[in-house]
Amino acid sequence: MSSLVMAHTRHQVLEQIRVPIGLLASSLFPAISMLAFAVPFVGDDPLASTISTGSMTLVGAMSATLMGLSITVAQDREQPWDPYLRTLPAGPLPRFAGRILTTTAVMLVSMVPVLLIAALFTEAAVTPLRLLLGVGAVLVSSLPFMLIGLVLGFLLPSKAAIGVSQVLFFPFAIVGGLMLPLEVMPELVRTISSFVPSRGAGELVWWASAGVEPDVLPLVTMAVWTVAAGAVAAWAYRRDEGRRYS
């Protein structure tokens, strides 16, 4: 089984390298946002710049999962190769595991430009332990967006998945407090913020990387989103399999 997982992972990584637009989008957008919003305004504040760095790494992870995964899964479903793979006796696990590993690799690569900008142009400072905790928190908090990406990929054609994932991505990033501090937003937005998964993800990453005490409600909300998205993703996969392969 492990050899099949690695074979699928290698194939999907090569696909990503040959058409690197998804990787570039996941890496460049948070890096440009870091340069535009964090460096000029909070670059001299160690705590604020550290929090902004965590936020931008999470933005890159959301791009790789919510947008990248939904589009690639939807595109895979439209290829003749997909029905053939589903007839093989290995089952869906190796392919899914390969897709998750590939997406994780994209997330890790997307963090590098943001971390370099933070190190070179801001006063952000973390210990090696905090850095590792922050990276781990980004990977853990990306789970609900990964599952939402799978839901969109299984339910929508690729063109629709592109549009819907973008429509979800930007409100999640803004309302979750990843692009702008929540303190400058209207009271209504701050209230809604506690009920979107990106806020809980941000709280986890800010705690891990900067030691900021997290609010409990956003973390509970993120867990609820994760469970709900996982259930819907499983249903969407079975629905897709039943409609096209039964």
RATA-V854868 format. One record per residue. RES is the residue in one small letter. PHI is phi in degrees with one decimal (none if undefined). OMEGA is omega as a letter, one per 20 degrees, with the letter a starting at -180 (none if undefined). D_LAST is the distance of its C-alpha to the last C-alpha in whole Angstrom. Layout:
res:RES phi:PHI omega:OMEGA d_last:D_LAST
res:RES phi:PHI omega:OMEGA d_last:D_LAST
This chain:
res:m phi:none omega:a d_last:25
res:s phi:-62.9 omega:r d_last:28
res:s phi:-67.7 omega:r d_last:28
res:l phi:-67.8 omega:r d_last:24
res:v phi:-60.5 omega:a d_last:25
res:m phi:-68.0 omega:r d_last:28
res:a phi:-65.6 omega:r d_last:27
res:h phi:-66.2 omega:r d_last:24
res:t phi:-63.0 omega:a d_last:27
res:r phi:-62.1 omega:r d_last:29
res:h phi:-62.1 omega:a d_last:27
res:q phi:-72.6 omega:r d_last:26
res:v phi:-64.9 omega:r d_last:30
res:l phi:-62.7 omega:r d_last:31
res:e phi:-60.1 omega:a d_last:29
res:q phi:-65.1 omega:a d_last:31
res:i phi:-70.7 omega:a d_last:34
res:r phi:-69.8 omega:r d_last:33
res:v phi:-125.0 omega:a d_last:32
res:p phi:-84.4 omega:a d_last:35
res:i phi:-61.8 omega:r d_last:35
res:g phi:-64.6 omega:r d_last:32
res:l phi:-64.8 omega:r d_last:35
res:l phi:-64.7 omega:r d_last:38
res:a phi:-64.0 omega:a d_last:37
res:s phi:-66.3 omega:a d_last:36
res:s phi:-90.9 omega:a d_last:40
res:l phi:-78.0 omega:a d_last:42
res:f phi:-60.7 omega:r d_last:41
res:p phi:-66.6 omega:r d_last:42
res:a phi:-66.9 omega:r d_last:45
res:i phi:-64.9 omega:r d_last:46
res:s phi:-63.4 omega:r d_last:46
res:m phi:-61.9 omega:r d_last:48
res:l phi:-67.0 omega:a d_last:51
res:a phi:-80.9 omega:a d_last:51
res:f phi:-109.3 omega:a d_last:51
res:a phi:-86.4 omega:a d_last:52
res:v phi:-58.8 omega:a d_last:54
res:p phi:-73.3 omega:a d_last:57
res:f phi:-104.0 omega:a d_last:56
res:v phi:-127.5 omega:a d_last:56
res:g phi:-60.7 omega:a d_last:56
res:d phi:-88.8 omega:a d_last:60
res:d phi:-103.2 omega:a d_last:58
res:p phi:-57.4 omega:a d_last:57
res:l phi:-69.1 omega:a d_last:55
res:a phi:-64.0 omega:a d_last:54
res:s phi:-70.7 omega:r d_last:53
res:t phi:-67.3 omega:r d_last:51
res:i phi:-62.6 omega:r d_last:49
res:s phi:-63.0 omega:r d_last:48
res:t phi:-62.1 omega:r d_last:47
res:g phi:-60.3 omega:r d_last:45
res:s phi:-63.1 omega:a d_last:43
res:m phi:-70.7 omega:r d_last:43
res:t phi:-64.7 omega:r d_last:41
res:l phi:-69.8 omega:r d_last:39
res:v phi:-59.6 omega:r d_last:38
res:g phi:-62.4 omega:r d_last:37
res:a phi:-66.0 omega:r d_last:35
res:m phi:-62.9 omega:r d_last:33
res:s phi:-62.4 omega:a d_last:33
res:a phi:-67.6 omega:a d_last:31
res:t phi:-91.5 omega:a d_last:29
res:l phi:-63.4 omega:a d_last:28
res:m phi:-87.5 omega:a d_last:29
res:g phi:-61.7 omega:a d_last:28
res:l phi:-69.4 omega:a d_last:25
res:s phi:-62.1 omega:a d_last:23
res:i phi:-69.4 omega:a d_last:24
res:t phi:-67.7 omega:r d_last:23
res:v phi:-66.0 omega:r d_last:20
res:a phi:-63.0 omega:r d_last:19
res:q phi:-66.6 omega:r d_last:21
res:d phi:-58.3 omega:a d_last:18
res:r phi:-64.4 omega:a d_last:15
res:e phi:-92.0 omega:a d_last:17
res:q phi:-94.2 omega:r d_last:18
res:p phi:-61.5 omega:a d_last:16
res:w phi:-64.7 omega:a d_last:17
res:d phi:-64.7 omega:r d_last:14
res:p phi:-59.9 omega:r d_last:11
res:y phi:-64.2 omega:a d_last:14
res:l phi:-60.9 omega:a d_last:14
res:r phi:-74.0 omega:r d_last:11
res:t phi:-86.8 omega:a d_last:11
res:l phi:-75.1 omega:a d_last:14
res:p phi:-73.6 omega:a d_last:15
res:a phi:-68.6 omega:a d_last:17
res:g phi:84.5 omega:a d_last:15
res:p phi:-81.5 omega:a d_last:15
res:l phi:-59.1 omega:a d_last:19
res:p phi:-59.2 omega:a d_last:21
res:r phi:-69.2 omega:r d_last:20
res:f phi:-64.4 omega:r d_last:20
res:a phi:-62.5 omega:r d_last:23
res:g phi:-62.4 omega:r d_last:24
res:r phi:-65.2 omega:r d_last:24
res:i phi:-66.6 omega:r d_last:26
res:l phi:-63.7 omega:r d_last:28
res:t phi:-64.2 omega:r d_last:29
res:t phi:-63.4 omega:r d_last:29
res:t phi:-62.6 omega:r d_last:32
res:a phi:-63.3 omega:r d_last:34
res:v phi:-62.4 omega:r d_last:34
res:m phi:-60.6 omega:a d_last:35
res:l phi:-63.6 omega:r d_last:38
res:v phi:-65.5 omega:a d_last:39
res:s phi:-65.8 omega:r d_last:39
res:m phi:-74.5 omega:a d_last:41
res:v phi:-60.3 omega:a d_last:44
res:p phi:-60.1 omega:a d_last:45
res:v phi:-64.2 omega:r d_last:46
res:l phi:-65.6 omega:r d_last:47
res:l phi:-65.5 omega:r d_last:50
res:i phi:-63.1 omega:r d_last:51
res:a phi:-62.3 omega:a d_last:51
res:a phi:-70.7 omega:a d_last:53
res:l phi:-89.7 omega:a d_last:55
res:f phi:-120.6 omega:r d_last:56
res:t phi:-131.8 omega:r d_last:56
res:e phi:-94.6 omega:r d_last:58
res:a phi:-57.7 omega:a d_last:54
res:a phi:-143.7 omega:r d_last:55
res:v phi:-135.6 omega:r d_last:53
res:t phi:-78.1 omega:r d_last:53
res:p phi:-55.6 omega:r d_last:51
res:l phi:-66.2 omega:r d_last:50
res:r phi:-63.2 omega:r d_last:49
res:l phi:-62.8 omega:r d_last:47
res:l phi:-64.9 omega:r d_last:45
res:l phi:-62.8 omega:r d_last:44
res:g phi:-63.8 omega:r d_last:44
res:v phi:-62.5 omega:r d_last:41
res:g phi:-62.3 omega:r d_last:39
res:a phi:-65.3 omega:r d_last:39
res:v phi:-61.9 omega:a d_last:38
res:l phi:-64.6 omega:r d_last:35
res:v phi:-67.0 omega:a d_last:35
res:s phi:-73.2 omega:r d_last:35
res:s phi:-79.6 omega:a d_last:32
res:l phi:-58.5 omega:r d_last:30
res:p phi:-62.4 omega:r d_last:29
res:f phi:-72.9 omega:r d_last:29
res:m phi:-63.3 omega:a d_last:26
res:l phi:-68.7 omega:r d_last:24
res:i phi:-62.8 omega:r d_last:25
res:g phi:-60.2 omega:r d_last:24
res:l phi:-65.0 omega:r d_last:21
res:v phi:-58.4 omega:a d_last:20
res:l phi:-63.4 omega:a d_last:21
res:g phi:-64.5 omega:a d_last:19
res:f phi:-80.8 omega:a d_last:16
res:l phi:-96.4 omega:a d_last:17
res:l phi:-119.3 omega:r d_last:19
res:p phi:-69.0 omega:a d_last:20
res:s phi:-61.1 omega:a d_last:22
res:k phi:-64.6 omega:r d_last:25
res:a phi:-69.7 omega:r d_last:24
res:a phi:-62.3 omega:r d_last:24
res:i phi:-60.9 omega:a d_last:27
res:g phi:-67.3 omega:a d_last:29
res:v phi:-66.6 omega:r d_last:28
res:s phi:-63.8 omega:r d_last:28
res:q phi:-68.4 omega:r d_last:32
res:v phi:-61.8 omega:r d_last:33
res:l phi:-79.8 omega:a d_last:32
res:f phi:-60.5 omega:a d_last:33
res:f phi:-66.9 omega:r d_last:37
res:p phi:-60.9 omega:r d_last:37
res:f phi:-58.2 omega:a d_last:36
res:a phi:-64.9 omega:a d_last:39
res:i phi:-77.2 omega:a d_last:41
res:v phi:-67.1 omega:r d_last:41
res:g phi:-74.3 omega:r d_last:41
res:g phi:81.3 omega:a d_last:44
res:l phi:-88.1 omega:a d_last:43
res:m phi:-92.6 omega:a d_last:45
res:l phi:-135.1 omega:r d_last:48
res:p phi:-61.6 omega:a d_last:49
res:l phi:-63.7 omega:a d_last:48
res:e phi:-63.4 omega:a d_last:52
res:v phi:-92.8 omega:a d_last:52
res:m phi:-94.4 omega:r d_last:50
res:p phi:-62.2 omega:a d_last:50
res:e phi:-58.1 omega:r d_last:50
res:l phi:-61.8 omega:r d_last:47
res:v phi:-64.9 omega:r d_last:45
res:r phi:-63.7 omega:r d_last:46
res:t phi:-69.5 omega:r d_last:45
res:i phi:-63.3 omega:a d_last:42
res:s phi:-53.8 omega:a d_last:42
res:s phi:-67.3 omega:a d_last:41
res:f phi:-112.7 omega:r d_last:38
res:v phi:-109.4 omega:a d_last:36
res:p phi:-65.0 omega:a d_last:35
res:s phi:-66.6 omega:r d_last:37
res:r phi:-66.7 omega:r d_last:40
res:g phi:-61.8 omega:r d_last:39
res:a phi:-62.2 omega:r d_last:38
res:g phi:-62.5 omega:r d_last:41
res:e phi:-57.0 omega:a d_last:43
res:l phi:-65.1 omega:a d_last:42
res:v phi:-68.4 omega:r d_last:43
res:w phi:-64.5 omega:r d_last:46
res:w phi:-65.3 omega:a d_last:47
res:a phi:-67.1 omega:a d_last:46
res:s phi:-91.3 omega:a d_last:47
res:a phi:-120.3 omega:r d_last:50
res:g phi:76.9 omega:r d_last:51
res:v phi:-76.5 omega:a d_last:51
res:e phi:-62.2 omega:a d_last:50
res:p phi:-81.9 omega:r d_last:47
res:d phi:-80.2 omega:a d_last:46
res:v phi:-75.6 omega:a d_last:44
res:l phi:-56.8 omega:r d_last:42
res:p phi:-61.4 omega:r d_last:40
res:l phi:-68.1 omega:r d_last:39
res:v phi:-64.1 omega:r d_last:38
res:t phi:-60.4 omega:r d_last:36
res:m phi:-62.6 omega:r d_last:34
res:a phi:-64.2 omega:r d_last:33
res:v phi:-64.0 omega:r d_last:32
res:w phi:-59.2 omega:a d_last:30
res:t phi:-64.7 omega:r d_last:29
res:v phi:-64.2 omega:a d_last:27
res:a phi:-64.7 omega:r d_last:26
res:a phi:-65.4 omega:r d_last:24
res:g phi:-63.7 omega:r d_last:23
res:a phi:-64.6 omega:r d_last:21
res:v phi:-67.6 omega:r d_last:20
res:a phi:-63.4 omega:r d_last:19
res:a phi:-63.5 omega:r d_last:17
res:w phi:-63.6 omega:a d_last:15
res:a phi:-64.6 omega:r d_last:15
res:y phi:-64.9 omega:r d_last:13
res:r phi:-63.9 omega:r d_last:10
res:r phi:-63.2 omega:a d_last:10
res:d phi:-63.9 omega:r d_last:10
res:e phi:-67.2 omega:a d_last:7
res:g phi:-68.3 omega:a d_last:5
res:r phi:-76.9 omega:a d_last:6
res:r phi:-108.1 omega:a d_last:6
res:y phi:-130.9 omega:a d_last:4
res:s phi:-79.2 omega:none d_last:0
